[in-house]
Amino acid sequence: MVFIPKCRRRTLYGQLRRHLGEVFHELARQRESQIEAGHLMPDHVHMLISIPPKYAVSQVVGYIKGKSAIHVARVYGERKRNFVGQHFWARGYFVSTVGRDEGVIRAYIRHQEAEDRRLEQLNLWS
């Protein structure tokens, strides 16, 4: 699953970035789901999550995005005015099933940040 902050702002830095991982894990547990792998990029979130069949994927994603936005507004809203309650995350998300390629997906998530840096370096020479 992949989703982004509103207007794809690069807001997932520092303490917020470290703190959101714990929040996502707790929210997933509340929906009997488990985050198998994840990585918070500066402008988007990658997550490999196991969701039991009794929950629709949209229910779990909506719950995680909604509750985490409320949490961000409560904890960081005093310090930064840009965090406006449920409007922290952009509408929509990308989801795909994993199937047999779980190892490939895990590796992609784990190495995404290094790959982005490598591509940025290549673009500097263009």
C-alpha positions in Angstrom: 0.0 0.0 0.0 1.2 3.5 -0.8 -0.2 6.8 0.2 1.0 10.4 0.4 0.6 13.6 2.6 -1.7 16.3 1.2 -0.1 18.1 -1.7 2.8 15.6 -1.5 4.5 17.9 1.0 7.8 16.6 2.3 6.5 16.6 5.9 7.5 13.1 7.1 10.8 14.2 8.6 12.5 13.9 11.9 10.5 13.1 15.0 7.2 12.9 13.1 8.7 10.2 10.9 10.0 8.1 13.8 6.7 8.5 15.7 4.4 7.6 12.8 5.8 4.1 12.5 4.6 3.3 16.0 1.2 4.9 15.4 0.7 2.8 12.2 1.6 -0.4 13.9 -0.9 0.3 16.8 -3.7 1.3 14.4 -3.1 -1.9 12.3 -3.3 -4.0 15.4 -6.6 -2.4 16.3 -8.0 -3.8 13.0 -6.4 -7.2 13.6 -3.9 -6.5 10.8 -0.1 -6.6 10.9 2.4 -4.4 9.2 5.0 -6.8 7.7 7.3 -4.1 6.3 7.1 -0.4 5.8 9.1 2.6 5.0 8.3 6.3 5.6 9.8 8.3 2.7 9.9 12.1 3.0 6.8 12.5 0.8 5.0 9.1 0.9 4.5 5.9 2.8 5.1 2.3 1.7 3.5 -0.5 3.7 3.3 -4.2 3.3 0.3 -5.2 5.5 -1.5 -8.4 6.3 -5.3 -7.8 6.5 -7.7 -10.5 7.7 -10.4 -11.4 5.2 -13.2 -10.1 7.5 -12.0 -6.5 6.8 -12.1 -4.8 3.5 -8.8 -3.2 2.5 -10.5 0.2 2.1 -11.7 -0.1 5.7 -8.3 -0.7 7.1 -6.6 1.9 4.9 -9.2 4.5 5.8 -8.9 3.7 9.5 -5.1 4.0 9.5 -5.1 7.2 7.4 -7.9 8.8 9.4 -6.8 8.0 12.9 -3.2 8.8 12.2 -4.2 12.2 10.8 -6.1 12.9 14.0 -3.2 11.8 16.0 -0.8 14.0 14.1 -3.1 17.0 14.5 -3.3 16.4 18.3 0.4 15.8 18.9 2.0 18.2 16.3 -0.9 20.6 15.6 0.2 23.1 18.3 3.7 23.3 16.8 2.9 23.4 13.1 -0.2 25.0 11.7 0.0 22.9 8.5 -1.3 19.8 10.2 -5.0 20.2 9.9 -6.8 17.2 11.5 -8.1 14.7 8.9 -6.6 16.7 6.0 -3.0 15.6 6.6 -3.2 12.7 4.1 -4.2 13.2 0.5 -7.3 11.4 -0.8 -6.7 8.0 -2.3 -4.0 5.4 -2.0 -2.5 2.6 -4.1 -2.9 -1.0 -3.1 -1.9 -4.3 -4.7 -1.9 -7.9 -3.6 1.4 -9.5 -3.1 1.0 -13.2 -3.8 4.2 -15.1 -4.7 6.4 -12.0 -5.0 6.4 -11.0 -1.3 10.2 -11.1 -1.1 10.5 -8.8 -4.1 8.0 -6.3 -2.5 9.9 -6.5 0.9 13.2 -5.7 -0.9 11.6 -2.9 -2.9 10.2 -1.3 0.3 13.5 -1.7 2.2 15.7 -0.2 -0.6 13.3 2.5 -1.9 15.0 5.4 -0.2 18.5 4.5 -1.5 17.1 3.9 -5.0 15.4 7.4 -5.0 18.7 9.0 -4.0 20.5 7.1 -6.8 17.9 8.3 -9.3 18.2 11.9 -8.1 22.0 11.7 -8.6 21.5 10.5 -12.1 19.1 13.3 -12.9 21.7 15.9 -11.8 23.8 14.8 -14.7 21.0 15.1 -17.3 
